[in-house]
Amino acid sequence: QVHLVESGGGLVQAGGSLTLSCAASGRTFNPSAMGWFRQAPGKEREFVAAITWSGGSTYYANSVKGRFTISRDNAKNMGYLQMSSLKPEETAVYYCAAGTIASMIHRTPDSWGQGMQVTVSS
């Protein structure tokens, strides 16, 4: 449906910053929102943030509010997640996703990126 290609993952020190990017392309499937999730080993996949393509309304998990910023560039079909003040416990595989806001909240987006490892060292 929607092909999502992620970039920007890697290793960062605790307290540091990292920006993830997600390039979207597809078969004229127009999701109303894009979002980010993460999954640490042994834990369930966690909602991180989402943004609507049209109005740019943002939604954040309480755990990242104030530290992470989600944004999008509609002309480039790009989504971004700016992460700051990163904590070691936020080490996880981060996934870009496309769907509705409701699908993000219920962790069932229409499309997933393949995921990127983000490691926060202490």
N, C-alpha and C positions, 0 to 999 in steps of 0.2 A: 504493500500500500504506500507507505511513506518510508523512504530510505533515509536513515539517520546516520551520519558519519561524525564521530566524536574526535576531539583532539584536545590536547592541553594537560592531560594527566601526568602524574609523575611523583617525585619525592619532594617533600617540603618540610622544613623544620617547624616544630610547634610554635605557634604565634605568627607564622608566616602566611603568605597569600598565594593564591593560585587561581587562574581563570580557565574555565572549561568552555569549549566551543562545540556547537552542534550544527552541522550543515544538513539541511533538509531538502530532499527532492522526492518526487513521487508521481504516481499515476493520477494526477489531478484529484488527489484526495486532500481536502482542505480541512484539517483539524482546526478547531477553534482555539486550541491552546497547546503550548508546549511546556514541558516540565523536566525536572530532574529528580532522580531517586538515587539511593545508595543502599548497598548491602554489604555488611561486614560478615566475615566468616562465622557461621553458627547463628546468625540472626536473620530475621525476616527483612524483606526489602522495605525500606523506609522512604516515605515521601519527604522531599527536601523543599522544593519550590515549584511554582508554576506561574505562567503568564499567558494572558489572552492575546492572540495575534492582532485582533482588531483594536481593542481599546487600551491594551497594555496594562490591564489590571493585574496586580501581583498577589501571590499567596505564598506564605512561608510557614514551614514548620516552626513551632515555638523555639526549638533548640537552635535554630540558625538565624532567627530574626535579629536584625541589627548587625550581623556579621557577613551575611551572604546577600548578594544582589543579583537578581535575575533580570535579563533584558533580552530584547530581540531587535533584529534589523529586518523588517519585512521585505525591503527591496532585495536583500541578499539571501533571504530565507535562512537566516542564521539566528541561533539562540546562544546565549551566553550565561554562564554562572560565575560570578566573581565571588571568591571565597577569601575571607580574611580572618585573622586571629584563629587559625586552625588548631584543633586539638588532636592529640594522639588517638583518642577514641573515635575520631571521625575518619580514621583509616578505613577505606572501603572501596568497593568497585562502584563507580558512579555511572548511572545510566541516563541518557537523554531519552525523552519520550514525547509522543504526540497523541493528542486526543482531546476530549472535552475536560473542562474543569472537574466535572463530576467523576470522570474516569480517573483523574489524577488522585482525587481524594480517596477513591476506593481502590487505588493501586491496580487498575485494569486499563491502562491506556491502549489505544489502538495499535501503536507502533513503539518499538523499543530500539534504541541503539545497542550496539554490542557490548558496551561498557568499557570503562577505563579505570585502571588502578590508580588510586590516590593514596599515597602513604605519607602519614604525618609522623615524623620522628620526634621523640622526646629528648 
